[in-house]
């Protein structure tokens, strides 16, 4: 039986993994692709940001794919293989806080997966603008170290000197991986898929104990705060609150993303942020029965109650009370 090929998409928070996944689904629309998305937090955002697709999308929430939901990953993959659906390939988008090593273990050590699935490559997206800050986190170092292909993304947001410094940092961690400069992950998908680049011997040279069971510990100061607001938000009030939040706590906010329900708007509004950088755009039209706002913050020493109060202050009802 011909094995299914699997690609692991990694990269630290906000690097651009979901953008790359959307490009893959758009350009390889003739293929049947099973997609597994992992998010660090109880409220899923990435699944809502994936383009409309007929592919099978499985979303694993409330944990990092390398630890608390690893068994869920294996179970999801086994269920896909046992289902009546026929797939051409599998793509796994890991959490931005995932250590790739236990994910690799799943494919190598699980008898069903190793028999049915061939791990094609580990593709790591790196944020050229923030990589210097992010390498203080073990996960960012591990993601680059295990990569077969590195996409050094957001190159349009840095100077030539900063880009050279970012590339040097990546090369010091992984001189063997192919490295490509990208803007908005705009790279031919043929460069990302069917690489045949995964080599267990190379991986074991990086981590000789990779096939041994071990616990992955996150920085305990880093946590996820997920907020859901059913009342519509006032766009001016929300923008003022978020910009003030970024000015005060931006250095400690590693990643934020949200799908927002603005009062009087027929379309959802999607925003992303890394540290003090924010960007947003209108998204798909709402279905009237599902209008609500979901926001996820990942960062150090976050105050969930204060974030909740801040979000609730942006509703028209709260604003009316202050008049």
N, C-alpha and C positions, 0 to 999 in steps of 0.2 A: 504494500500500500504506500502510495506517495505521501510523504509527510507535508503537513501544512507549515508554512513559514510564519514565524512570529517576529515582530519588531517591538522592542521596548523603547518608548520615548521617555527620556528623563530630562531633568533640568531644574534648577532651583526656582523658587517661587517667582512668578512673573517673567520668566525668560522668554516665553512664547510657544509653549508646547501645544496649547489648544489651537493657536493660529496654524501651526504646522499640521496638526491633525485635520483641520478643516481643509487645508490645501490638498492634503492627501485624498480626502473623500471626494473633493471636487474634481481633481485631475484623474483619479482612478475610478470614475463613476461606473465604468463597465465591469468592475470587479465586485465580488461579494466579500465584504470585510467585516469581521467580527471585532468590535471595539470594546475594550474594557477601560473605564475611567475610574481612577481612584482620587478621592479628595480627603484632605485633612480637616475633618469637621463633619458635623451632623447634617448640615444643610448643603445640598449639592448645588453648585453653580455651573460647573463646566458642562454638565449634561444639557443645560439650557442654552449654552453658547455654541453647541455643535450645530452645524447647518442641517437643514431638513434632509433626512437621509433614510433610505430603506434598509440600511445596515442594522445588524443587531448591536445595540448599545447596552452594555451592562455597567451600572454605576455602583461602586463600592464606597460607602461613606463611613464616617465616624472612626477614622483611624488611618494610620500610614500603611501602605500596601506591604511594607517589609516587616511589619510586626503584628499589630492587633487584627488585621484582616487578611493575613497571609493564607490562612485556611480557606477563607472566603474566595480568594483568588483561585486557588487550586480547584475548589468546588465549582466556581463559575466556569472555568476552562473545561473541566470534565463534563459539566452539563451541556456546554456548547458542542463538545465533541460527540456527546451521546444523543443530541437532538436530531430532528429530521432536517434541520437547515443544512445547506451545503455552503461552505465558505472557501474562498480562495486564499485568504490569509487572516492572521490575527494581529491586531495592534493594541498594545497596552500603554496607556498614558498614566504614568505614576504620579503620585503626589510630589509636590516640590520639596517635601521633606523626606523623601524615600531614599534609603540606602539600596542601591541596585543589587547588592550581593544576595540577600535572601530571595529576591525575585528570580535571579539566575538559578538559585538552588531549586526553585520550584520546577523549572524545566528540566534540570539535570537529574534530580533525585527521585521525582515522582514517576513511577513506572508507566502510568498511562500517558502522561504528557511526553516523556522522553521517547515513547514508542510512536506517538502520533504527531508530535510537533517538533520542528527544527528551528532553533533559535537562530535567526538570520543576522541580527546586529543590534547593538545598543547605540541609540542615537541620542546624544545629549545636546540640548539647546542651552547656550550660555549668553547671559545678558552682558554685552560689552560695556555698558555704562556702569553696572553695579557689581561686576564680578569681584573687584578688589575688596569690597565690603563683605560680600557673601562668602568668600573663602575663609572667613573666620568660623564658618559652620562646617562641621565634619561632613555633613551630607553633600554640600556643594563640592567639596574635595573628592569625595567618593564617586559622585556622578561623573565628574570629568575623568577621573582615573580609570574607570571601567569602560569608557566610551570607545566604540569602534569608529564613530563619526562624530565630530564636534561641529555644530553650527554656531558660529560666533555671531549672534544676532544683535539687532539695533545698532549696527555700525554707523548709521546716519546720525546718531545722537551723540557721537563722540568725535573728538579731534583726531588727527592722524597720530599724534603722540600718544593719546589715551588708547587708541586702538592697538598700537604697537605694544604698549604696556600690557594690555589685556591678553593679547596673543602670547606674549612672553610668559605670562602667568599660567596660561593653559598648557603651553608647550613644556613648561617645567614639570607639570603634573603628569602629562601624557604626551610624550614625543612620538608615539607610534600611531595615534589616531589621525585620520584624515581631517583637516580643518578647513572649513569654508566660511567666508564672510557672507552675511545675509542681512537684508533689511526686511522686516515683517516676515521672516522665514520664507522669502521668495526664492525658492530654489527648485529646480526641476525634480519632480518626485522620483524619477529614475535614479537620482543621486542618493536617495534615502532608502529605497527598497531594493530587494534582491541583491544585496551586497555580498552575501556569503562570508561575512567578515568575522562572525563570532568564533573565537578560538579558546576553548577551555584551558588549554595549556598557558596561553597568555594571561588569562584571568587568574590562574593559580599562581603565576609568578608575581602578581600584584597582591593577592591574598591567598597564601597557601592553605589557610583554614576555611576557605569558602564553602567546602562541602560538609563542614561540621556545623551542627546546630549551635547557634549563639544568639543572644539577645541583643537587639539594637536599642540603644538608649538615646532619646532625644534630649537636647538642652531643655532642662525642666523649666526654665524661665520662659520658654516659647509655648504659647497656647493659641488655641483657635476660639474666636468668639463669633457665633453665628446668630444673626438677628433676622426675624421675620416680622413684617409690619403689614397688617391687613388694610389699614386705612391708607388712602392715597397720600402722597407726599407733596408738599409745596416745593417746586423746583428751586426757587430763589433761596428759600430757607435751607433746603438741603445742601445746596452748593456752598452757602455761607458757613454752615456747620462743618461740612467736610473739609473745606479749605482751612478753617481755623484748627480743626483736629490735626491736619497734616503739618501745619506750622508748629504746633506744640509737641506732637508725638511722632512726627514723620520718621525720625531716625530709628524708632523702635517698632514701626509697623513694616514688617517684611513684605507683606502682600495684602491687598484688599481687592475685592471684586464684588459686583452686585448686579442684580437685575431689578430695576426700579419701576414702580407704578406711580407716575406723576399725575397729579390731578389734571383732568381736562385733556390728557394726551391719549390718542388712540394706539400709540405704539409704546412698547416697553423701552426703557432706556438702560443701556448696558455701560458699566464703567469698570475700569481697572486701575490699579495703583501699585507702585513699588516705591517704598520709602516716601519721598516727597514729590514723586512724579504721578500725575493723574491724567487720565484720558477717558473720554466717553463718547458715545454715539447712540442715535436712535437704533432700535432693533426691530424685531418682527412685531406685527400687530398683535394686540391682546385678544384672547378669547374672553368674552365677558365673564365666564364662570371661573376664571383662574387668576384674576388680577390681584397681585400682592407683591410686596417688595422683599427680596432675600438679599442679605449682605453678609459677607464673611470677611473677618479681619484675622490675620495671623501675625503675631508679633510678640514682643517681650513685655511682660508685666502689664498686660491689658486689664482694664477695669470693665467687666461686662455690664455692671449696673450703670456706670456712667455712660457707656456707649449706648445702652438701651434708652436712657433718659435723653441723650442727645438726639437720637433718631426720632423718638416720640415727639420731641419739641418741633419737629418739622412738619407735622400734620396741620391741616387747616384748622382743625378743632383746637389744637394747642395754641396756635397763633391767635385765634379769636379770643382765647382766655387772657392773653397778655395785653390786649388792646384796652 
